[in-house]
Amino acid sequence: MKILGVSGSLRADSHNTALLRCAARHLPEGVELEVWDGLRAVPPYDEDDDVDPAPQAVAAFRAALAGADAVLFSTPEYNSSIPGQLKNALDWASRPYATNVLRNLPVAVVGASTGAFGAVWAQAELRKVLGAAGARVVDGEVILGHAHRKIDDGVLLDEEIREQLVGVISDLAAAVEARAAVAA
Ligand SMILES: Cc1cc2nc3c(=O)[nH]c(=O)nc-3n(C[C@H](O)[C@H](O)[C@H](O)COP(=O)(O)O)c2cc1C
């Protein structure tokens, strides 16, 4: 089972990208997680450019989503919401509406911030956007506040958060299996 990890941060030392890398260390047997690194290249959404063939970076994002069994998003919070570049990429991914690559795709959302609230509002907004695009949004969240103190050298120091992360991944894997069972 292939999970695509999508971080909403472009920052080299992003806590959200680090959280996805931590997730990759705690996967069940038979599950792999690849962190996508194409977010920066996605151009601003313009309906005039939303034609076939799509801009290269958009086509690459859509292909990465289409090739995944599930997606684990980790988002920072910018001004109580989702970073613009992540929302922009999802706007591209959400088209064409009826057949978009997110439709029925199991997805889960976690998040990290340096403040106390762990990107909780951004996570809620991201779930809303993903649901609007037709993704199967798995319940469960990881609210990693004070992230700069809780990940050290790729290791998630907070045991409770680690257990929550393992729980979200396990729910995501179960959603993939449930989807496959319905399709069979
Ligand atoms: C423009 C901007 C707005 C921010 N707004 C919020 C916010 O509303 N709530 C919050 O908890 N943190 C906020 N932060 C702090 C980020 O959540 C924090 O820098 C986080 O570590 C960024 O994620 P990253 O480490 O993955 O890059 C903001 C940071 C920036 C740069």
The ligand as an SDF file (V2000), in Angstrom:
LIG
                    3D

 31 33  0  0  0  0  0  0  0  0999 V2000
    2.6730   33.8150    7.6650 C   0  0  0  0  0  0  0  0  0  0  0  0
    2.5990   32.9610    8.9070 C   0  0  0  0  0  0  0  0  0  0  0  0
    1.4340   32.8970    9.6300 C   0  0  0  0  0  0  0  0  0  0  0  0
    1.3400   32.0670   10.7600 C   0  0  0  0  0  0  0  0  0  0  0  0
    0.1660   31.9570   11.4080 N   0  0  0  0  0  0  0  0  0  0  0  0
    0.0310   31.0470   12.3990 C   0  0  0  0  0  0  0  0  0  0  0  0
   -1.2380   30.7840   12.9950 C   0  0  0  0  0  0  0  0  0  0  0  0
   -2.2520   31.3750   12.6380 O   0  0  0  0  0  0  0  0  0  0  0  0
   -1.3090   29.8410   13.9710 N   0  0  0  0  0  0  0  0  0  0  0  0
   -0.1940   29.1360   14.3810 C   0  0  0  0  0  0  0  0  0  0  0  0
   -0.3020   28.2590   15.2510 O   0  0  0  0  0  0  0  0  0  0  0  0
    1.0230   29.3520   13.8310 N   0  0  0  0  0  0  0  0  0  0  0  0
    1.1490   30.2860   12.8560 C   0  0  0  0  0  0  0  0  0  0  0  0
    2.3780   30.4920   12.2620 N   0  0  0  0  0  0  0  0  0  0  0  0
    3.5260   29.7260   12.7550 C   0  0  0  0  0  0  0  0  0  0  0  0
    3.6940   28.4450   11.9430 C   0  0  0  0  0  0  0  0  0  0  0  0
    2.6600   27.5470   12.2650 O   0  0  0  0  0  0  0  0  0  0  0  0
    5.0330   27.8440   12.2570 C   0  0  0  0  0  0  0  0  0  0  0  0
    6.0250   28.7040   11.7390 O   0  0  0  0  0  0  0  0  0  0  0  0
    5.1880   26.4600   11.6870 C   0  0  0  0  0  0  0  0  0  0  0  0
    6.3240   25.8800   12.2320 O   0  0  0  0  0  0  0  0  0  0  0  0
    5.2930   26.4760   10.1700 C   0  0  0  0  0  0  0  0  0  0  0  0
    5.3130   25.1590    9.6960 O   0  0  0  0  0  0  0  0  0  0  0  0
    6.6420   24.4670    9.1470 P   0  0  0  0  0  0  0  0  0  0  0  0
    7.5920   24.3260   10.2890 O   0  0  0  0  0  0  0  0  0  0  0  0
    6.1630   23.1390    8.6420 O   0  0  0  0  0  0  0  0  0  0  0  0
    7.2110   25.3260    8.0590 O   0  0  0  0  0  0  0  0  0  0  0  0
    2.4780   31.3370   11.1710 C   0  0  0  0  0  0  0  0  0  0  0  0
    3.6780   31.4420   10.4340 C   0  0  0  0  0  0  0  0  0  0  0  0
    3.7370   32.2290    9.3130 C   0  0  0  0  0  0  0  0  0  0  0  0
    5.0290   32.3000    8.5330 C   0  0  0  0  0  0  0  0  0  0  0  0
  1  2  1  0
  2  3  1  0
  2 30  2  0
  3  4  2  0
  4  5  1  0
  4 28  1  0
  5  6  2  0
  6  7  1  0
  6 13  1  0
  7  8  2  0
  7  9  1  0
  9 10  1  0
 10 11  2  0
 10 12  1  0
 12 13  2  0
 13 14  1  0
 14 15  1  0
 14 28  1  0
 15 16  1  0
 16 17  1  0
 16 18  1  0
 18 19  1  0
 18 20  1  0
 20 21  1  0
 20 22  1  0
 22 23  1  0
 23 24  1  0
 24 25  2  0
 24 26  1  0
 24 27  1  0
 28 29  2  0
 29 30  1  0
 30 31  1  0
M  END
$$$$
